[in-house]
């Protein structure tokens, strides 16, 4: 298992490496958000341990970058442990939050717990051009989708929204998250655009699927029903 440790304090970075290595994990150290992003583009990691107060790209910004196309567990380890920070990080896709100063055994336990949950949940299977999630099969190259073996017709936006949700099954997306990720434009508060696309997507999926897939998180946005 490969773990990326993003921490600018040399002593803490070294300690986290020693903790993980002693338990059999392979680690890579990054000392800024920019450096971490480079490693994430070059290599696949099973877990990211992320400090928030890092130079370059901040921990908050790096988390959002990670959640654009990756769904491995991200565990925040930070001295910024006020309630609002914790809530914001969890809403933005963090899987866990450990406050500094931390307990060595707790860090190991949290890593192991998140890895177990990540590997056992979701039933997502990815190949180079294909994503399979329960009844749904998305072909990334041809942009075709089948549910229980039956072809369904999605618009380009609907396909992109579904792909975004399946790639990040535990993340709650705000409407602005979805709009800026799929339309690649600044969100101007047009909720109706997102509402219509989500409604159409739900209707098309429900014709062939036995389960609900898109869950509304009232007051926040949407997430995949796992």
Phi and psi restraints in degrees (value plus and minus 20) as a CYANA .aco file:
   2 UNK   PHI    -123.4   -83.4
   2 UNK   PSI     110.8   150.8
   3 UNK   PHI    -142.6  -102.6
   3 UNK   PSI     109.5   149.5
   4 UNK   PHI    -117.4   -77.4
   4 UNK   PSI     103.9   143.9
   5 UNK   PHI    -126.8   -86.8
   5 UNK   PSI      95.1   135.1
   6 UNK   PHI    -130.1   -90.1
   6 UNK   PSI      80.0   120.0
   7 UNK   PHI    -177.0  -137.0
   7 UNK   PSI     104.3   144.3
   8 UNK   PHI    -106.3   -66.3
   8 UNK   PSI     -34.2     5.8
   9 UNK   PHI    -100.3   -60.3
   9 UNK   PSI      97.7   137.7
  10 UNK   PHI     -77.6   -37.6
  10 UNK   PSI     -63.8   -23.8
  11 UNK   PHI     -86.1   -46.1
  11 UNK   PSI     -63.1   -23.1
  12 UNK   PHI     -88.9   -48.9
  12 UNK   PSI     -59.9   -19.9
  13 UNK   PHI     -80.5   -40.5
  13 UNK   PSI     -65.4   -25.4
  14 UNK   PHI     -82.6   -42.6
  14 UNK   PSI     -62.5   -22.5
  15 UNK   PHI     -82.6   -42.6
  15 UNK   PSI     -64.4   -24.4
  16 UNK   PHI     -83.4   -43.4
  16 UNK   PSI     -58.0   -18.0
  17 UNK   PHI     -80.8   -40.8
  17 UNK   PSI     -66.0   -26.0
  18 UNK   PHI     -83.3   -43.3
  18 UNK   PSI     -61.3   -21.3
  19 UNK   PHI     -80.8   -40.8
  19 UNK   PSI     -68.8   -28.8
  20 UNK   PHI     -89.7   -49.7
  20 UNK   PSI     -62.8   -22.8
  21 UNK   PHI     -83.0   -43.0
  21 UNK   PSI     -57.5   -17.5
  22 UNK   PHI     -85.8   -45.8
  22 UNK   PSI     -41.7    -1.7
  23 UNK   PHI    -120.5   -80.5
  23 UNK   PSI      -8.9    31.1
  24 UNK   PHI      73.9   113.9
  24 UNK   PSI     -15.4    24.6
  25 UNK   PHI    -105.6   -65.6
  25 UNK   PSI     130.7   170.7
  26 UNK   PHI    -115.6   -75.6
  26 UNK   PSI     111.5   151.5
  27 UNK   PHI    -141.8  -101.8
  27 UNK   PSI     136.6   176.6
  28 UNK   PHI    -155.4  -115.4
  28 UNK   PSI     112.7   152.7
  29 UNK   PHI    -121.2   -81.2
  29 UNK   PSI     117.3   157.3
  30 UNK   PHI    -148.9  -108.9
  30 UNK   PSI     122.3   162.3
  31 UNK   PHI    -133.1   -93.1
  31 UNK   PSI     -15.1    24.9
  32 UNK   PHI    -172.6  -132.6
  32 UNK   PSI     141.8   181.8
  33 UNK   PHI     -85.8   -45.8
  33 UNK   PSI     -55.1   -15.1
  34 UNK   PHI     -85.8   -45.8
  34 UNK   PSI     -63.4   -23.4
  35 UNK   PHI     -83.8   -43.8
  35 UNK   PSI     -61.6   -21.6
  36 UNK   PHI     -82.1   -42.1
  36 UNK   PSI     -60.6   -20.6
  37 UNK   PHI     -82.5   -42.5
  37 UNK   PSI     -57.7   -17.7
  38 UNK   PHI     -82.1   -42.1
  38 UNK   PSI     -66.2   -26.2
  39 UNK   PHI     -83.5   -43.5
  39 UNK   PSI     -58.6   -18.6
  40 UNK   PHI     -85.8   -45.8
  40 UNK   PSI     -49.6    -9.6
  41 UNK   PHI     -98.8   -58.8
  41 UNK   PSI     -42.9    -2.9
  42 UNK   PHI    -113.5   -73.5
  42 UNK   PSI     -45.6    -5.6
  43 UNK   PHI    -164.8  -124.8
  43 UNK   PSI     131.8   171.8
  44 UNK   PHI    -111.2   -71.2
  44 UNK   PSI     113.9   153.9
  45 UNK   PHI    -140.1  -100.1
  45 UNK   PSI     129.6   169.6
  46 UNK   PHI    -108.5   -68.5
  46 UNK   PSI     -46.9    -6.9
  47 UNK   PHI    -167.9  -127.9
  47 UNK   PSI     125.8   165.8
  48 UNK   PHI    -139.5   -99.5
  48 UNK   PSI     105.8   145.8
  49 UNK   PHI    -119.6   -79.6
  49 UNK   PSI      98.3   138.3
  50 UNK   PHI    -146.7  -106.7
  50 UNK   PSI     100.6   140.6
  51 UNK   PHI    -103.1   -63.1
  51 UNK   PSI     132.9   172.9
  52 UNK   PHI    -110.8   -70.8
  52 UNK   PSI     -58.5   -18.5
  53 UNK   PHI    -112.0   -72.0
  53 UNK   PSI      58.1    98.1
  54 UNK   PHI    -144.6  -104.6
  54 UNK   PSI     132.5   172.5
  55 UNK   PHI     -92.2   -52.2
  55 UNK   PSI     148.5   188.5
  56 UNK   PHI      51.5    91.5
  56 UNK   PSI    -151.0  -111.0
  57 UNK   PHI     -87.0   -47.0
  57 UNK   PSI     105.4   145.4
  58 UNK   PHI     -89.5   -49.5
  58 UNK   PSI     145.1   185.1
  59 UNK   PHI     -81.2   -41.2
  59 UNK   PSI     -59.1   -19.1
  60 UNK   PHI     -82.6   -42.6
  60 UNK   PSI     -64.1   -24.1
  61 UNK   PHI     -87.5   -47.5
  61 UNK   PSI     -59.0   -19.0
  62 UNK   PHI     -84.9   -44.9
  62 UNK   PSI     -59.3   -19.3
  63 UNK   PHI     -78.3   -38.3
  63 UNK   PSI     -64.8   -24.8
  64 UNK   PHI     -83.4   -43.4
  64 UNK   PSI     -59.0   -19.0
  65 UNK   PHI     -82.6   -42.6
  65 UNK   PSI     -64.4   -24.4
  66 UNK   PHI     -80.8   -40.8
  66 UNK   PSI     -63.6   -23.6
  67 UNK   PHI     -95.8   -55.8
  67 UNK   PSI     -23.3    16.7
  68 UNK   PHI     -89.2   -49.2
  68 UNK   PSI     -52.3   -12.3
  69 UNK   PHI    -169.5  -129.5
  69 UNK   PSI     -10.0    30.0
  70 UNK   PHI    -151.7  -111.7
  70 UNK   PSI     128.9   168.9
  71 UNK   PHI    -150.2  -110.2
  71 UNK   PSI       0.3    40.3
  72 UNK   PHI     -88.4   -48.4
  72 UNK   PSI     138.1   178.1
  73 UNK   PHI     -81.0   -41.0
  73 UNK   PSI     114.5   154.5
  74 UNK   PHI    -138.3   -98.3
  74 UNK   PSI      99.1   139.1
  75 UNK   PHI    -129.8   -89.8
  75 UNK   PSI      98.8   138.8
  76 UNK   PHI    -100.3   -60.3
  76 UNK   PSI     111.6   151.6
  77 UNK   PHI    -144.3  -104.3
  77 UNK   PSI      86.0   126.0
  78 UNK   PHI    -169.9  -129.9
  78 UNK   PSI     133.7   173.7
  79 UNK   PHI    -103.5   -63.5
  79 UNK   PSI     -32.2     7.8
  80 UNK   PHI    -101.3   -61.3
  80 UNK   PSI      60.3   100.3
  81 UNK   PHI    -130.2   -90.2
  81 UNK   PSI       3.3    43.3
  82 UNK   PHI     -90.8   -50.8
  82 UNK   PSI     139.9   179.9
  83 UNK   PHI     -77.4   -37.4
  83 UNK   PSI     -63.9   -23.9
  84 UNK   PHI     -86.6   -46.6
  84 UNK   PSI     -58.1   -18.1
  85 UNK   PHI     -83.1   -43.1
  85 UNK   PSI     -65.6   -25.6
  86 UNK   PHI     -80.2   -40.2
  86 UNK   PSI     -66.1   -26.1
  87 UNK   PHI     -83.3   -43.3
  87 UNK   PSI     -64.5   -24.5
  88 UNK   PHI     -81.0   -41.0
  88 UNK   PSI     -62.7   -22.7
  89 UNK   PHI     -85.9   -45.9
  89 UNK   PSI     -60.8   -20.8
  90 UNK   PHI     -87.2   -47.2
  90 UNK   PSI     -58.5   -18.5
  91 UNK   PHI     -85.0   -45.0
  91 UNK   PSI     -54.2   -14.2
  92 UNK   PHI    -105.1   -65.1
  92 UNK   PSI     -16.5    23.5
  93 UNK   PHI      97.8   137.8
  93 UNK   PSI     -20.7    19.3
  94 UNK   PHI     -88.8   -48.8
  94 UNK   PSI     126.1   166.1
  95 UNK   PHI    -113.1   -73.1
  95 UNK   PSI     -43.9    -3.9
  96 UNK   PHI    -180.1  -140.1
  96 UNK   PSI     143.4   183.4
  97 UNK   PHI    -160.8  -120.8
  97 UNK   PSI     102.6   142.6
  98 UNK   PHI    -136.6   -96.6
  98 UNK   PSI     108.6   148.6
  99 UNK   PHI    -106.2   -66.2
  99 UNK   PSI     124.4   164.4
 100 UNK   PHI    -108.4   -68.4
 100 UNK   PSI     125.4   165.4
 101 UNK   PHI     -90.9   -50.9
 101 UNK   PSI     124.6   164.6
 102 UNK   PHI    -127.1   -87.1
 102 UNK   PSI     140.8   180.8
 103 UNK   PHI    -114.7   -74.7
 103 UNK   PSI     112.6   152.6
 104 UNK   PHI     -76.7   -36.7
 104 UNK   PSI     -67.4   -27.4
 105 UNK   PHI     -85.2   -45.2
 105 UNK   PSI     -53.7   -13.7
 106 UNK   PHI     -86.5   -46.5
 106 UNK   PSI     -61.5   -21.5
 107 UNK   PHI     -79.6   -39.6
 107 UNK   PSI     -67.4   -27.4
 108 UNK   PHI     -80.7   -40.7
 108 UNK   PSI     -63.7   -23.7
 109 UNK   PHI     -83.9   -43.9
 109 UNK   PSI     -60.3   -20.3
 110 UNK   PHI     -87.1   -47.1
 110 UNK   PSI     -61.0   -21.0
 111 UNK   PHI     -81.2   -41.2
 111 UNK   PSI     -68.6   -28.6
 112 UNK   PHI     -83.3   -43.3
 112 UNK   PSI     -60.9   -20.9
 113 UNK   PHI     -83.9   -43.9
 113 UNK   PSI     -65.0   -25.0
 114 UNK   PHI     -88.4   -48.4
 114 UNK   PSI     -56.1   -16.1
 115 UNK   PHI     -85.2   -45.2
 115 UNK   PSI     -61.2   -21.2
 116 UNK   PHI     -82.0   -42.0
 116 UNK   PSI     -65.5   -25.5
 117 UNK   PHI     -86.4   -46.4
 117 UNK   PSI     -61.1   -21.1
 118 UNK   PHI     -84.3   -44.3
 118 UNK   PSI     -60.4   -20.4
 119 UNK   PHI    -100.1   -60.1
 119 UNK   PSI     -45.1    -5.1
 120 UNK   PHI    -117.6   -77.6
 120 UNK   PSI     -45.3    -5.3
 121 UNK   PHI    -102.2   -62.2
 121 UNK   PSI     153.0   193.0
 122 UNK   PHI      55.4    95.4
 122 UNK   PSI     -56.0   -16.0
 123 UNK   PHI      32.6    72.6
 123 UNK   PSI      24.7    64.7
 124 UNK   PHI    -116.4   -76.4
 124 UNK   PSI     112.3   152.3
 125 UNK   PHI    -145.1  -105.1
 125 UNK   PSI     103.8   143.8
 126 UNK   PHI    -137.2   -97.2
 126 UNK   PSI     113.8   153.8
 127 UNK   PHI    -137.3   -97.3
 127 UNK   PSI    -195.9  -155.9
 128 UNK   PHI     -79.5   -39.5
 128 UNK   PSI     -54.4   -14.4
 129 UNK   PHI    -147.0  -107.0
 129 UNK   PSI      -4.7    35.3
 130 UNK   PHI    -163.5  -123.5
 130 UNK   PSI     119.2   159.2
 131 UNK   PHI    -144.6  -104.6
 131 UNK   PSI     106.6   146.6
 132 UNK   PHI    -137.5   -97.5
 132 UNK   PSI     101.4   141.4
 133 UNK   PHI    -150.6  -110.6
 133 UNK   PSI      86.6   126.6
 134 UNK   PHI      32.1    72.1
 134 UNK   PSI    -133.3   -93.3
 135 UNK   PHI    -106.0   -66.0
 135 UNK   PSI     -28.3    11.7
 136 UNK   PHI    -121.6   -81.6
 136 UNK   PSI     116.5   156.5
 137 UNK   PHI    -146.8  -106.8
 137 UNK   PSI      96.9   136.9
 138 UNK   PHI    -128.1   -88.1
 138 UNK   PSI     108.0   148.0
 139 UNK   PHI    -119.9   -79.9
 139 UNK   PSI      92.4   132.4
 140 UNK   PHI     -88.4   -48.4
 140 UNK   PSI     -57.1   -17.1
 141 UNK   PHI     -89.2   -49.2
 141 UNK   PSI     -68.7   -28.7
 142 UNK   PHI    -110.8   -70.8
 142 UNK   PSI     -30.6     9.4
 143 UNK   PHI      37.7    77.7
 143 UNK   PSI      18.0    58.0
 144 UNK   PHI    -123.9   -83.9
 144 UNK   PSI     130.9   170.9
 145 UNK   PHI    -154.4  -114.4
 145 UNK   PSI     116.9   156.9
 146 UNK   PHI    -145.1  -105.1
 146 UNK   PSI     126.3   166.3
 147 UNK   PHI    -146.8  -106.8
 147 UNK   PSI     100.8   140.8
 148 UNK   PHI      32.4    72.4
 148 UNK   PSI      18.2    58.2
 149 UNK   PHI      61.8   101.8
 149 UNK   PSI     -20.7    19.3
 150 UNK   PHI    -125.9   -85.9
 150 UNK   PSI     113.2   153.2
 151 UNK   PHI     -89.9   -49.9
 151 UNK   PSI     118.3   158.3
 152 UNK   PHI    -147.2  -107.2
 152 UNK   PSI     132.2   172.2
 153 UNK   PHI    -122.5   -82.5
 153 UNK   PSI      96.0   136.0
 154 UNK   PHI    -134.1   -94.1
 154 UNK   PSI     127.9   167.9
 155 UNK   PHI     -90.6   -50.6
 155 UNK   PSI     147.5   187.5
 156 UNK   PHI     -80.1   -40.1
 156 UNK   PSI     -61.5   -21.5
 157 UNK   PHI     -86.3   -46.3
 157 UNK   PSI     -62.2   -22.2
 158 UNK   PHI     -82.7   -42.7
 158 UNK   PSI     -61.8   -21.8
 159 UNK   PHI     -81.6   -41.6
 159 UNK   PSI     -65.0   -25.0
 160 UNK   PHI     -84.5   -44.5
 160 UNK   PSI     -58.4   -18.4
 161 UNK   PHI     -84.5   -44.5
 161 UNK   PSI     -66.0   -26.0
 162 UNK   PHI     -84.2   -44.2
 162 UNK   PSI     -61.6   -21.6
 163 UNK   PHI     -82.7   -42.7
 163 UNK   PSI     -60.8   -20.8
 164 UNK   PHI     -80.6   -40.6
 164 UNK   PSI     -65.9   -25.9
 165 UNK   PHI     -86.3   -46.3
 165 UNK   PSI     -62.2   -22.2
 166 UNK   PHI     -90.1   -50.1
 166 UNK   PSI     -53.4   -13.4
 167 UNK   PHI     -87.7   -47.7
 167 UNK   PSI     -43.2    -3.2
 168 UNK   PHI    -152.5  -112.5
 168 UNK   PSI      47.5    87.5
 169 UNK   PHI     -86.3   -46.3
 169 UNK   PSI     -39.4     0.6
 170 UNK   PHI    -120.9   -80.9
 170 UNK   PSI     -27.3    12.7
 171 UNK   PHI    -103.0   -63.0
 171 UNK   PSI     116.1   156.1
 172 UNK   PHI    -110.8   -70.8
 172 UNK   PSI      99.5   139.5
 173 UNK   PHI    -117.2   -77.2
 173 UNK   PSI     107.6   147.6
 174 UNK   PHI     -93.8   -53.8
 174 UNK   PSI     146.0   186.0
 175 UNK   PHI     -82.8   -42.8
 175 UNK   PSI     -55.4   -15.4
 176 UNK   PHI     -87.4   -47.4
 176 UNK   PSI     -57.7   -17.7
 177 UNK   PHI     -76.5   -36.5
 177 UNK   PSI     -69.5   -29.5
 178 UNK   PHI     -83.9   -43.9
 178 UNK   PSI     -67.3   -27.3
 179 UNK   PHI     -81.5   -41.5
 179 UNK   PSI     -67.9   -27.9
 180 UNK   PHI     -90.0   -50.0
 180 UNK   PSI     -49.2    -9.2
 181 UNK   PHI     -96.4   -56.4
 181 UNK   PSI     -60.0   -20.0
 182 UNK   PHI    -110.0   -70.0
 182 UNK   PSI     -66.9   -26.9
 183 UNK   PHI    -103.4   -63.4
 183 UNK   PSI     -39.4     0.6
 184 UNK   PHI      37.2    77.2
 184 UNK   PSI      20.7    60.7
 185 UNK   PHI    -155.8  -115.8
 185 UNK   PSI     141.8   181.8
 186 UNK   PHI     -86.8   -46.8
 186 UNK   PSI     118.2   158.2
 187 UNK   PHI     -99.2   -59.2
 187 UNK   PSI     106.8   146.8
 188 UNK   PHI    -127.6   -87.6
 188 UNK   PSI      -4.5    35.5
 189 UNK   PHI      66.5   106.5
 189 UNK   PSI      -3.8    36.2
 190 UNK   PHI    -104.7   -64.7
 190 UNK   PSI      62.5   102.5
 191 UNK   PHI     -81.8   -41.8
 191 UNK   PSI     -51.5   -11.5
 192 UNK   PHI     -81.6   -41.6
 192 UNK   PSI     -56.1   -16.1
 193 UNK   PHI     -79.9   -39.9
 193 UNK   PSI     -67.6   -27.6
 194 UNK   PHI     -88.2   -48.2
 194 UNK   PSI     -63.8   -23.8
 195 UNK   PHI     -77.1   -37.1
 195 UNK   PSI     -63.6   -23.6
 196 UNK   PHI     -85.7   -45.7
 196 UNK   PSI     -64.3   -24.3
 197 UNK   PHI     -85.9   -45.9
 197 UNK   PSI     -61.6   -21.6
 198 UNK   PHI     -84.2   -44.2
 198 UNK   PSI     -63.2   -23.2
 199 UNK   PHI     -81.9   -41.9
 199 UNK   PSI     -65.2   -25.2
 200 UNK   PHI     -83.9   -43.9
 200 UNK   PSI     -60.8   -20.8
 201 UNK   PHI     -83.8   -43.8
 201 UNK   PSI     -64.5   -24.5
 202 UNK   PHI     -79.8   -39.8
 202 UNK   PSI     -64.1   -24.1
 203 UNK   PHI     -82.9   -42.9
 203 UNK   PSI     -61.6   -21.6
 204 UNK   PHI     -88.4   -48.4
 204 UNK   PSI     -60.7   -20.7
 205 UNK   PHI     -86.1   -46.1
 205 UNK   PSI     -60.7   -20.7
 206 UNK   PHI     -85.0   -45.0
 206 UNK   PSI     -40.9    -0.9
 207 UNK   PHI     -87.8   -47.8
 207 UNK   PSI     -45.4    -5.4
 208 UNK   PHI    -142.9  -102.9
 208 UNK   PSI     -39.2     0.8
 209 UNK   PHI    -116.3   -76.3
 209 UNK   PSI     128.7   168.7
 210 UNK   PHI    -106.6   -66.6
 210 UNK   PSI     -36.1     3.9
 211 UNK   PHI    -141.0  -101.0
 211 UNK   PSI     138.8   178.8
 212 UNK   PHI     -97.9   -57.9
 212 UNK   PSI     125.2   165.2
 213 UNK   PHI    -141.0  -101.0
 213 UNK   PSI     -48.8    -8.8
 214 UNK   PHI    -132.0   -92.0
 214 UNK   PSI      97.2   137.2
 215 UNK   PHI    -121.7   -81.7
 215 UNK   PSI     113.4   153.4
 216 UNK   PHI    -105.8   -65.8
 216 UNK   PSI     106.1   146.1
 217 UNK   PHI    -122.9   -82.9
 217 UNK   PSI      80.1   120.1
 218 UNK   PHI     -78.0   -38.0
 218 UNK   PSI     111.7   151.7
 219 UNK   PHI      64.0   104.0
 219 UNK   PSI     -26.5    13.5
 220 UNK   PHI    -144.4  -104.4
 220 UNK   PSI     -80.5   -40.5
 221 UNK   PHI     146.3   186.3
 221 UNK   PSI    -149.3  -109.3
 222 UNK   PHI    -157.1  -117.1
 222 UNK   PSI     135.4   175.4
 223 UNK   PHI    -169.7  -129.7
 223 UNK   PSI     144.7   184.7
 224 UNK   PHI     -95.2   -55.2
 224 UNK   PSI     118.8   158.8
 225 UNK   PHI    -102.4   -62.4
 225 UNK   PSI      87.8   127.8
